[in-house]
Amino acid sequence: MSSYHLTKSLDSTRLVEDNSTCNFDHTDTDINSWHVYLPGHEWKKTLDGFSQKTFPGSAWSFAKGYKQKNQPMINSECGNVWGYDNSTGDVDWSWDYHIMMNEFRAHPKMAGWLYTEHHDVINEWNGYYRYDRSLKFTGIDSIVPGMKLNDLHSPVYLATLLPLSEAVSLGAEVKVPLWLSVMTDKYANTRASIETELVLFDQLGKQKTVSKASVKDIIIQPWASKSIAPIVVKMPQEPGLAILRMKLQDEKGNVLQHNFTTFVVGKGASPRDEKITKEGESLRILRFAPKSFTKAEWSQKQWNIMDGLKVNGAGAGYFEYTVSVPKDLNLANVKQATIQLEASAKELLVKDKKTIKDLNGDYMLGAGADPSMSPNAYPMTDEKRFPTKVHILVNGKEVAVQELKDDPADHQGILSWSAQPHNHTLHEAGSYGYLISAKIPLEVLANASKDGKLIIQFRVDKALPGGLAIYGERFGRYPIDPMIVMKF
């Protein structure tokens, strides 16, 4: 407190803070700040509470005997790395960051915030960049073309007030509440519009535009922070992963900000055997769950995530599946057959090894610290790649070889984030794979007619033992299970 008064006596024009507090114990101060680390889904409830308790005369955030005056409220240290049990370790920070930015902008009493941190340090891997200043990749630009991380720092910001991923029913009309936050005086009653596009990744992994719309006469006022009319979006009548892309632009077409939110459309598992008509063609789809493999051998380790929503094999080895051909399916009438799945490489992280030596010393000071040691860790996509090569065999015949360039985890793993339990733990959050499609020669397919079974094997050889992860329809990037798709 004496330091505060000394500093003010030296220069009364400056804002002076008594202490950037972790314990909500301000005394004499010009700034009401606090430190908090939280999972993304907890920010709304927390900021609602903090905002309600921030007013002149409130004792919240102040030591006994002191009360708030008119100090602005800010967060002086935030992030998600310590918001999970035992920290996140190295993880895709961009998902929780996106939610946190939406919530900060939708709470008018929040005057500012400070993210931890610019780059990774010895015991925190929450940085925009790696420890050596090499790049990390958020994947945001792959979700919304033209969108960058800077859109989450935009002076003019359009926030959705929904969870970043929400389960909805087929054909549902969803009301999307919006908040407009303007942290600049550059714009004076500028007219703007919101351009929206709803896209769907269907259960074949294909992307299509469901609808487009435009909302006119959005008024941008200096320093405004206000609710604006919600958008009503009709979901498609087919299951999949829907992304609502939003672009805020002025009358001249200058883009002020991009943002988005996502929806998992449809409930329950997809049929294992399904007949559909797609783009005028009759299709028969035979799906098999990632965890339904009949054999698996891996040189390092094999394990499943969240009861088999994703299966992992590290090193060299294979997953083998037996797919029964339905009796009413005449393979002689098939004109084309493909195997489709989402898959990636799989690195064996420190946390996944059978034994981890106890840490000696203080973890906070970097003793034994490894980015993948935390049970929550899954290293974020960066410049360093971890490739593998998968050989696809059907009834013993190799039908394709596919290189998988990495074992990534970032914003694109929407379904992996959506599947996470809200219990301060993470299970390979943000991880995702690449969409693979390999044709099955018709003569190979014909061999299945003898015993009515197709033996599918995904093999990784010792020449490039980068492991293999196979994703299901509720984990990863694409809403698909591994499948055989037949055209007639």
TIPANU-837084 format. One record per residue: residue in one letter; x, y, z of N, C-alpha, C, CB in turn. Coordinates in steps of 0.1 Angstrom, whole numbers, plus 5000, padded with zeros to 4 digits. Glycine has a CB too. Layout:
N
aXYZXYZXYZXYZ ...
END
This chain:
488
m500849885000500050005000500950135000499150005012 s502050125008502950245008503550264994504050225018 s503850154987504350174973503450234964504750034968 y502150204966501050264957501050414960499650204961 h501050464972500950604975502250674971500750624990 l503450614973504650674968504650694953505850584973 t504250594946504250604931503250714927503850464925 k502050724933501150824929501650964932499850804937 s502450974943503051104946504051154936503651104960 l504751054930505751084920505151114906506650964918 d503951054903503351084891501851054892503951004879 s501051154895499651124898498751094885499051244904 t499451114873498651094860498650944857499351174849 r499450864863499550724859498550634868500950674861 l498050524861497250424868498350344876496450344859 v498050314888498950244897498150134904499650334908 e498750014904498049894910498849854922497949784900 d498149824933498849774945499449644943497849774957 n498749554937499249414935498349344924499249334948 s499049284915498349204905497949074912499149174892 t496749064917496348974927495848834923495349034936 c496348734930495748594929494748564940496948494929 n494748654950493948624962492848724965494848624974 f492448804955491348894956491548984969490048824956 d492649044970492949114983493549254980493949034991 h492849324971493349464968493149554980492549524956 t493949664981493749764991493549894984495049775001 d494549984984494450104976494950074962495250224982 t494150104952494550064938493750144928494449914936 d494350164916493550224905492950114896494450314897 i493349994898492949884889492449764898494049834879 n491349714894490749594901491049474892489249604904 s492249404895492649294886492549164894494049314881 w492649054887492648924893493248824883491248874897 h493848714888494348604880493448484881495748564885 v493048424870492248304870492648214857490748334870 y492748084860492947994849491747894849494347914850 l491147874837489947794837489847714824488647884839 p489147604824488747544811487747634804488047404814 g487647624791486847724784485347724788486847684769 h484747604791483347604794483047664808482847464794 e484047704816483747764829483847914829484747704840 w484247974818484448114818483148194820485148164805 k482048154813480848224813480248234828479748154805 k480148124835479648134849480548214857479547984854 t481848204856482848284864482648434861484248234861 l482648474849482548614845481148674849482848634830 d480148594848478848634852478948674867477748524850 g479548584875479648614889480548734892480148494896 f481648744886482548854888481948984884483848834881 s481248984873480549114869479449154879479949094855 q478749064884477649094893478249154906476848974897 k479449114910480049164922480949284920480849054928 t481049334908481849454905480949584905482649434892 f481049664915480349784915480849874927478749764917 p480750004926481250094937480650044951480950234934 g481450024960481049984974481149834976479650034976 s481449764966481549614967482849584975481449544954 a482749484983483949434990484649324983483549385004 w483949274972484549164964485949204958483649114953 s486949114959488249134953489149234962488149194939 f488649274973489349364982489649304996488649504983 a490749345002491049295015490049355025492449335019 k489949295037489049335047489249485051489149255060 g488249565051488349705054488449795042489549725063 y488549735030488649815018487449775008490049785011 k487049865000485949844991486249904977484649904996 q485549864967485749914954485250054953485049824943 k485950134945485450264941484950254926486550374943 n485650324918485250314903486450254895484950454898 q487250164901488350104894487850014883489250024904 p488450024871488149924860488549784865488749964847 m487749684861488049544863488849484851486849464867 i489949424854490649354843491149214848491849434838 n491349124839492149004842493549034839491548884834 s494449004848495849034846496648904844496449104858 e496048784844496648664840495548554838497648614851 c495548504826494448404823495048304813493248474817 g494348194811494748094802494047964806496248074802 n494447854800493847724804494847624810493047664792 v496147654809497147554812497047504826498547614810 w496647594836496447544850494947534853497147644859 g494147534843492647524846492247374847491947594835 y493147284843492847144844493747074855493147074830 d493246964860494046894870495446864865493346764875 n496446894873497846864869498346944857498046714866 s497647044853497847134841497547054829499347174841 t497547124818497247064805498547004799496647164795 g499747044804500847014796500747084782500946854794 d501247014772501147074758499847024752502447034750 v499047124748497747094743497347204734496647074755 d496347174725495747274717495047384726494647214707 w495747494727495147604736494047684729496247694740 s493947674715493147764708491647744710493447754693 w491147624714489747604716489247674728489447444717 d489947654739489547724752489747874750490347674763 y490847914743491148054741489948124733492448064733 h489448054723488348104715487148134724487948004704 i486748034732485648044741485948164751485447914749 m487148174756487448274766487348414760488948254771 m487848434747487648564741486248594738488448554727 n485448494734483948524733483348574746483248404728 e483748514757483148554770483648684775483448444780 f484948714773485548844777484748954770487048844775 r484548934757483949044749482449054752484149014734 a481848954757480448964760480149004774479748824757 h481149044782480949094795481449244796481649004806 p480549344795481049484794481849534805479749564793 k481849474817482649524828484049474827482049474841 m484349384818485749344815486449454807485849204808 a487449524814488149624807489349584800488449734817 g489849464803491049414796491449274802492149514798 w492449214795492949084800494349064795491948974795 l494948964801496348934798496548784797497349004808 y496848734785496948594783498348544787496648564768 t498348424793499648354795499748234786499648314810 e500648244775501648344774502148354760502848304783 h503048454757503548474744504148344738504548584743 h504948284745505648164740505748064752507048194734 d505947934748506147834759507347864768506247694752 v507247824780508347834789508547694795508047934801 i509447684805509947554809508847464815511047564819 n507847524821506847434827505347474823506947454842 e505247564813503947594807504047594792503447734813 w503147524786503147514771501947574765503347364766 n501547694770500347764766500647874756499647814778 g501847874751502247994743501647994729503747994742 y501648114723501348134709502448064701501148284705 y503648064706504848004699505447904708505748124694 r506347824702507147734709508247804717507747624700 y508847734726509947784734511047854725510647674743 d511347784713512347834704511747934694513047724696 r510547984696509848084688509348024675510648204686 s509447894673508847834661507347834662509347684659 l506647814651505247834650504347714655504847854635 k503247754661502147664664501047704654501647664679 f500147604651499147624641497747604648499247534629 t496847704647495547684653494547614644494947824657 g494747614631493847554622492547634619493447414627 i492447754625491247834624490947864609491347964631 d492047894601491847924587491247814579493147974581 s491447684584490847574577489347554580491547444580 i488947614591487547614595486747724588487347614610 v487347844588486747954581487748024572486148064592 p487648004559488648064550488748214553488248044536 g489948264554490248404557490348444571489248484550 m489948354580489948384594491348354600488948294602 k491848444609493148434615492948444630494148534610 l494048414638493948434652493648574656495248394658 n494148674647493848814650492348844650494548894639 d491548764644490048784645489548774659489348684635 l490248694667489848684681490448804690490348554687 h491148894683491649014690491149144683493249014690 s490149124675489649234667489049354675488649184657 p489349474672488649594679487149584678489149724673 v486649534667485149514665484949364665484649584652 y484149314674484049174677482649134678484849134690 l482249024670480948964671481048834677480348954656 a480548824690480648694697479248624697481048724712 t479348494696478148414698478048374713478148284689 l476848364718476648334732476148194734475648434738 l476648104725476347964726477647884730475747904713 p477647764735478847684735479447674722478547544741 l480747664721481447654708481047534700482947664710 s480647434707480047314700478847264708481147194699 e477747254700476447214707475747104699475547344708 a475147014706474446904700473046954697474346774709 v472546934684471246974680470546864672471247104672 s469246864671468446764664468446794649467046764669 l468146694641467946714627466846814624467646584620 g467146914615466147004611465747114621464946934607 a466447114633466147214644466347354639466947184656 e465547444644465747584642466447634655464347664640 v467647684653468547714664468647874665469947654663 k468347924676468548074678469948094683467448124688 v470748174676472148204680472148344685473048184667 p472248364698472348494704473748554701472148494719 l473748684699474948754695475248874704474848804680 w476548904705476949024713478049094704477548984726 l477849234703478749314696479549394706477949414686 s480849384705481849444713482749534705482649344722 v482749664708483649764700484649824710482749874693 m485849794708486949854717487749954709487749744723 t487050054703487750154695486750264693488350104682 d487350384690486450504686486650534671486750624695 k487250434664487450454650486150464642488350344644 y485150394647483850384639482850474646483450234638 a482150554639481050634644479750614636481450794644 n478950534642477650494636477850434622476750614635 t478850354621479150284608478150174606480550234608 r477550164594476650054591477449934586475650094580 a477049814591477649694588476649584586478749654599 s477149474581476249354579476949234584475849344564 i476149134587476748994591476348904580476148954605 e477448844573477248744563477448614569478248774551 t476448524568476648394574476548284563475448364584 e477248174567477248054558477247934567478448054548 l476247844566476147724573476647614564474747694578 v477747544568478247434560478147304568479747464556 l478047194561477947064568478946964563476547004566 f479646904572480446784569479546664571481846774577 d479146594560478246484562478946354566477446464549 q478146244567478646124572479546044562477546034576 l479746104550480846054541482046144541480246054527 g482046244550483146334552483146454541484446264550 k482046464533482046564523481446694529481146514511 q481946804524481546934528480546994518482747034531 k479447054523478547124514477947244521477447024509 t477547344514476847464519475447434521477047584510 v474847454533473447424536472647554534473347384551 s473147664538472447794536473347914538471247804546 k472948024532473648154533472648254537474448194520 a473048354544472148464548472948594551471248424560 s472248704551472848834553471948914563473048914540 v472548964573471749054583472349194581471949004597 k471449284577471849424574471649514586471049474562 d472249634584471949754593472449724608470549784593 i473649664609474249654622474949784624475249524623 i474749854635475349984637476549974646474350084643 i477750014641478950004649479150144656480249974640 q479050144669479250274676480450264685478050304685 p481150374687482450374695482150314709482950514697 w483050224713483050164727481750094730483250274737 a480950054720479649984723479949844728478749984711 s479149794737479149654741477749614744480049634754 k477049544735475649524736475149404729474949644730 s474049354733473349244727472749294714472349174736 i472849214703472149244691471149134687473149274679 a470349154678469249054674469948924671468449104663 p469348814676469948684673469748644658469348574682 i470548544654470348484641469648354643471748464634 v468648324635468048194635468448104624466448214635 v468947994627469547904617468847764617471147884619 k468447724605467747594604468847484601466647594593 m468947384609469847284607469447184596470047204620 p470447114590470047024579469246904584471346974572 q468646834575467846714578468746584578466646704569 e469946604577470846484577471946504588471546464563 p472446404594473446414605474746454600473546284613 g475546514609476946554605477446664615476946604591 l478446724610479046834618478846964610480546814620 a478047054616477747184610478547294616476247214611 i478947384607479747504611479047634606481247494606 l478747714615478147844612479247954611477047894622 r479647984599480648084596479948224596481448064583 m480648324603480048464603481148554599479548494617 k480748654591481748754586481048894588482148734571 l481648974597481149114599481849204590481349154614 q481149284582481749374572481049504571481949304559 d481749614568481149744566480449754553482149854568 e479849874550479149894538479949884525478450034538 k481249914527482149904515482749764513483350004517 g482349664521482849534520484049504527483049504506 n484549594535485749574543485449474555486349704549 v486149374556485949274567486449324580486549134563 l485549334590485849374603486249264612484749454609 q485649144610485949034619485248904613485449054633 h485948794615485348654613485148594626486248574604 n484148504627483948424638483048304634483248494650 f482948204643482148084640481648014652482847984630 t480747924651480347834661479947704654479147884670 t479847594662479647464655478547384662480947384656 f477947284654476847204659477047054655475547254654 v476846964664476846824661475446794658477446734672 v475046764646473646744642473346594642473446804627 g472246564649471746434650472346364662472146354637 k471546274668471846204680471946054677470946234691 g472745984685472845834684473845794673471545784681 a474245674673475245614664474545594650475745484669 s475345604640474845584626474645434624475845644616 p473745404615473445254612474745194607472345244602 r474945064611476044994606475944944592476344864615 d474644934588474344894574473244994569473944744573 e473545074559472645174555472545184540473045304561 k471345204535471145224521470645374519470045124515 i471345444511471045584509471145614494471945674517 t470545724490470745784477471445914478469345804469 k472545934472473346054473473746104459474646024482 e473346224456473646284443473146194432475046314442 g471946134433471446054423471945914422471646114410 e472845874431473445734431472945654443474945744430 s472745524440472345434451473645384458471545314446 l473645404471474845364479474445264490475545484485 r475345174493475245084504476445114513475044934500 i476245144525477345174534477445074546477145324540 l478545014547478844924558479844984567479344784553 r479345034579480245104589480745004599479545214595 f481945034605482444954616483145044626483444844611 a482845034638483445124649484945104650482745094662 p485645204653487045194655487445084665487645324660 k486745064676487044974686486644824683486445014699 s486044804671485544674668486544584661484344684659 f487844624662488844544655488944404661490244614657 t489144304653489244164657490644124661488744074647 k491644194656493044164659493744304659493644064649 a494844304667495744424668497044384674495044544676 e498144424667499444404672500244524670500144274666 w500844584680501644704679502944684687500844824683 s504044734681505344714687505544794700506444754677 q504844904701505044984713503844974723505245134709 k502645004718501545004727500245014718501545114737 q499144954723497844974718496845014729497344844710 w496045114727495145154737494045244730495745244748 n492845244737491645314732491345444740490445224732 i490745534734490345664740488845674742490945784732 m488445704754487045734757486145614752486545864751 d486445494757485645374754485645354739484245394759 g486745384732486945344718486445444708486245214716 l486145564712485845664702486945694692485445804709 k488145664697489445664689490245554694490145804691 v490945484685491845374689493245414684491445244683 n494245374692495645414690496545294689496145514701 g497445294680498545194679499845264677498345084668 a500845244686502145314685503245224680502545374698 g504045274671505145204665504745134652505645094675 a505145014650504744934638503744834642505944864631 g502844794633501844704636500544714628501444714651 y499444664633498244674625496944664633498244554615 f495844714628494544694632493844604621493744824635 e493044504626492344424616490844414620492944274615 y490044434610488544434611487944324602487944574609 t486944264607486144164600484744224597486044024607 v484444244584483144304581482344204574483344434572 s481144174579480244074573479444134563479344004584 v479344064551478544114540477144074542479144064526 p476144164543474744124545474244024534473844254545 k473443934537472943834528472243884516472143734536 d471544004518470744054507471644144498469644144513 l472944154500473844234492474444144482474844304501 n474144174469474744104458475944184453473744084446 l477144134456478344204453478544214438479544134459 a477944124430478044124415477444254410477444004409 n476544324417475944444412476644564416474544454417 v477744554423478544674428479444714416479444634440 k479344844413480244904402481444974408479444994394 q481445014421482545074427482445064442482645224423 a483645034448483645024463484845094468483644874467 t484745164479485845234485485845214500485745384482 i487045224506487145224521487345374524488345134526 q486645424534486845554539487045554554485645644535 l487945644559488145654573488945784576488845534579 e488945824588489745934593490845874601488946044602 a492145904598493245844605494445944605493645714598 s495345924615496546004616497645914621496246124626 a498845974622499945904629499645904644501245974626 k500445824651500245824666501545814673499345704670 e501945924679503245924686502945874701503746074687 l503845794706503845754719504345864728504545614722 l503445924736503846034744504345984758502646134746 v505046074765505546024778504345974787506246144785 k503246044787502146014796501545874792501046114795 d501745824780501245704775502145584777500845714761 k503345604782504245494785503845424797505745544786 k504245294798503745214810504245264823504245074808 t505545314823506045364835506645504833507145274841 i506345594843506945724843507645754856505845834840 k508945784855509645804868509145924875511145824865 d509145904889508646014897509546144895508645974912 l508846254895509646384893510446404906508646494890 n511646454904512446494916512546644915513846434915 g512046714926512146854926510846924923513146904916 d510847044920509647124919509247134904509847274924 y508047084901507647084887507447224882506247004886 m507047314890506847454886508147524883506247534898 l509247464887510647514884511247434872511547514896 g510447344866510947274855511547134858511847354847 a511447084870512146964873511446844866512146934888 g512146784857511646664849510546704840511146564859 a510346834837509146874829509346824815509047024830 d508246764810508146724796506846764791508446574794 p506746824779505446884774504346774773505546944761 s504746644772503646544770503546454783503946454758 m504046504794503946424807502646434814505046464816 s502046554813500746574819499746474813500146714817 p498846414822497846314816496846384807497046254828 n496746514807495846584798496546624785495346714805 a497846604783498546654772498246594759500046644775 y498346664748498346614734498946734726496946574729 p500246724723500946834717500246904705502346794713 m500247034706499547114695500347104682499347264700 t499647114671500247114658501247224657499147124647 d502447184652503547284650504347254638504447294663 e505547314637506347294625507047154625507447394624 k507147094636507746954637506646854634508346934651 r506946774624505946674620506246534625505746674605 f505246454627505446314631504646224621504946284646 p505346184610504646114599504545964601505246144586 t503645904594503545754593503045724579502645704604 k503045594576502445544563501645424566503645514553 v500345424561499445314564499245234551498145364570 h499345104552499045014541497644954543500144904539 i496744964533495444914535495244784527494345024530 l494944684534494744554528493344504529495744444534 v492844444519491444384519491644234514490444454509 n491244144523491344004521492743964517490343954510 g493744034523495143994521495744074509495243854519 k495044144501495544214490495744364493494744194477 e496844424491497044564493496344644483498544604494 v495444734487494744814478495144964478493244804481 a495945004488496345144488497445164499495145244492 v498245264497499245304507499045454508500745274502 q498845504520498545644523499545694533497145654528 e500245804530501045874539500245964548502245954532 l500445964561499746054570500846134576498945974582 k500746264573501946354575502146394590501746474567 d501146374599501446424612500446354622501246574613 d500646384634499746344645499246484652500446254656 p498246544645497946684648496946704659497446764636 a496846824665495846854675495747004675496146804689 d494547054671494347204671492847224669495147274659 h492447344665491047384665490247294656490847524660 q490847224646490147144636489547014643491047104625 g490146974654489546864661488346894669490646804671 i487346944662486046994668485346884676485147054657 l485246764669484546654676485246604688484346544666 s486646604687487446564699487146654711488946554695 w487146784708486846884719485346864723487047024714 s484446844714483046834718482846714727482246824705 a483646604725483446484733484046494747484046374726 q484746594750485446604763484546614775486446714763 p484746534786483946554798484346684805484046434807 h483346744811483646874818483946844833482346964818 n485146774835485546734848487046764851485246584850 h487546874844488946914846489946814841489146944861 t489546724832490546634826490346644811490346494831 l491346604803491246604789491746464784492146714783 h491146424773491346294767491746314752490246194769 e492946344749493446364736492546474729493346234727 a492346584736491446694731492146754719491246794742 g491346784709491746854697492446764687492646964701 s492646644690493346554681492446514669493846424687 y492946494657492146464646493046404635491446594640 g492446354625493246284614492946344600492946134614 y493246264590493146304576492046204570494446294569 l491346254561490246174554490946094543489146274548 i490745964544491345864535490245794527492145754542 s490445784514489445714506490245624496488545814498 a490045494497490845404488489845304481491845324497 k490045294468489245204460489545054463489345234445 i488544974464488744834465488444774451487744764475 p489444704445489244644432488044544432490544564427 l487244544422486044464422486344314423485144484410 e487544274418487844124419488244094434489044094410 v488744194441488944164455487644154463489844274461 l486744244459485444244466484644114463484544364461 a484844054451484143934447484643814456484443904433 n485843824461486343714470485643704483487843734473 a484943814486484243814499482943724498483843954503 s482443704486481243634484481343484488480743644469 k482543434489482743294492482443264506484243254490 d482843344516482543324530481743444536483743304538 g481343544528480543654532481243744542479343604539 k482643754541483343844550484443914543483943764562 l484644034547485844114542486744134554485344254536 i488044104552489044124562489844254559489943994564 i489644354567490244484564491444504574489244604565 q492544534568493744554577494444684574494744434575 f494744764585495444884583496744864590494645004590 r497844864582499144814587500144934586499644694579 v501044944596502145034596503444944597502145134607 d504344964587505544884586506644934595506044864572 k507744854597508844894605509645004598509744784608 a509545024585510245124577509945264582510045104562 l508745284586508245414591507245394602507645504579 p507845354614506945314625506245424633507745224635 g505445504625504845624631503545604638504745734621 g503145474639501945444646500645474637501845514659 l499545454643498245484636497145504646497845364627 a496345614644495145644652493945644642495245784659 i492845574646491645564638490545634646491345414634 y489845724640488845804646487445754643489045954643 g486545774652485145744650484245864647484545664661 e482945854645482145964641481946064652480845904637 r482246044664482146144674483446194680481246094686 f484546174672485846214677486646244664486546104685 g487546354665488346394654487746514647488446284644 r487946514634487546624625486246594617488646664616 y486146474613485046434604484046344611485546364591 p482746364609481746284616481546144609480346354616 i482546064608482445934601483145824609483145944587 d482545714608483245584613483945534601482145484619 p484945444603485445364591484345294584486545264596 m484445294571483245234563483745184549482145344561 i482845094544482945054530481745114523483044894529 v482045194513480945254505480845194491481145414504 m479645144488479545074475478445144467479044924477 k478845164454477845224444477345114435478545334436 f476045134431475445024423475045084409474244974430 
END
